Amino acid sequence: MSPAVVLSLGWGAVVVAGGWCLRPRSRIVALVGPRSSPSGSRARLGGLAAGLGGWVLARLGRPAGELAARRVGFALVAGTSWLVVLPWASPVAAALGWAVPGWSMRRAEARRLRAAAADLPEVVDLLVLAVGSGANVHQAVSWVAGRTRGAVAGELARCRDEAGRGRRLADALDEVPARAGEALRPLVGALAASERYGAPLGASLERLADEVRRERRRAAEEAARKVPVKLLFPLVTCTLPAFALLTVAPLVASAVRSLQLGP
């Protein structure tokens, strides 16, 4: 098998694996399926790396946080793996292994914040229905938290549980933006103001529902405008080389062959 074929197959495998790992989750699956969690193999790999890194940090007498343990574990695994195959690439692999856990955690946090912002319009609509039917703040939060799923519903359920243990609901709601993002601050602010001071909630929620719907529409339009730019990378790195290999390369090869056979 020629090196060009091996290189093409390897590059194709990298593209397929990258596309599978970075594929977006279906909105329908996110709504009706079980709450998302890392895949089994990925979770096991991360757990093994974190265990190895934690063991090394414990032997060195250093604090073993989750991120630090994952970084040390992935760096050790990547560095020792490449040390056997290609020794000079071992430091580069170890550096990449050190950087990947931090990048992965930041990406997961950004994904969680985007999911919370995406769930906000439906939650606000349900709160409008609950308040319009005569429910107070405690009842509306409890009903919506118990009948929906997602990041926002999880935060409301946590606030409901804390209020059930004796904490004031408004105080629990004030901590939600720090965990779930600033996109939830208008909602929890309206709920907390109504619970603390008795401010009218129906009109505030209706205005908020209209605002979050417009914000979602603007975000969708912005994402649609970014599509042509995002298509440049697969077009240039995947489609264009394949097109050149199928069209230009045979012409060049035939021209070189005719020159060699000529007088």
Buried (B, 14 or more C-beta within 10 A) or exposed (E): EEEEEEEBEEBEEEEEEEEEEEEEEEEEEBEEEEEEEEEEEEEEBBEEBBEBBBBBBEEEEEEBEEEBBBBBBBBBBBBEBBBEEEEEBBEEBBEBBBEBBBEBBEEEEEBBBBBBBBBBBBBBBBBBBBBEEEBBBBEBBBBBBEEBBBBBBBBBBBBBEBBEEEEEBBBBBBBBBEBBBEBBBBBBBBBBBBBBEEEEBEEBBBEBBEBBBEBBEEEEEEEEEEEEEEEEEEEEEBEEEEEEEEEEEEEEEEEEEEEEEEE
